[in-house]
Amino acid sequence: MIGILDLGVCNLKSIYNAIYSLGFNVEIIDKKNLNRIDDKSHIVLPGVGSYSNLSKVFFENDKLFNKIENHLKKGNFFLGICLGMQFLSTNGFENVESKGLNLIEGSVNKIKKKEVSIKIPHIGWNEIEIVQNNKILENVDDKSNFYFVHSYIFQLKDKKFIIANTNYGDNFPSIINKENIFGFQFHPEKSSKKGLLLLDNFCRFS
């Protein structure tokens, strides 16, 4: 059973429809029914909005972080998408410095505009460069294109957790993995067949 976290700051419709279309049982979990996390094998944290706002909303409720910790300790799976991936970090610097989940050490900072052609936010299709094999990539080729919408990037302390990079003026992590925790900087639900393949791979983990 797949759970999608609804914290009132994220776009849920597209990711819900994508996972449902793949044939999985999926449920939206909001702050009023956090106990529903307990029976989920997979949790997805989608992301639209600002890091600082997500941090404020998330840490209003200590119970939510404890639920996520227990979910992971049981060996269950967690996926952060776009801002949700960034929120796996230690802290972020969008608007003000804000704390993240600290599940994968690192900081989230704004994309540096090193070239005139670079526009921020980064919006549109871009390819990934696979840097290490991973089960999340089954049937997904190197140089596959995915859809991005973001102005900030996750700078990991330990690059061994980077599965794929993307170049937009500079390299940044676009797929990350630490044990049972995964992150996509792009939106798989908006990335056609390749994006659905990644979601299908994640949801099939056991």
Secondary structure, DSSP 8 states (H G I E B T S, - for coil): -EEEEE-SSS--HHHHHHHHHTT--EEEEETT-GGGGGG-SEEEE---S-HHHHHHHHTT-HHHHHHHHHHHHTT-EEEEETHHHHTTSSEE-SSS-EE---SS-EEEEE----STT--SSEEEEEE-EE-S--GGGTT--TT-EEEEEESEEEEESSGGGEEEEEESSSEEEEEEEETTEEEESS-GGGSHHHHHHHHHHHHH--
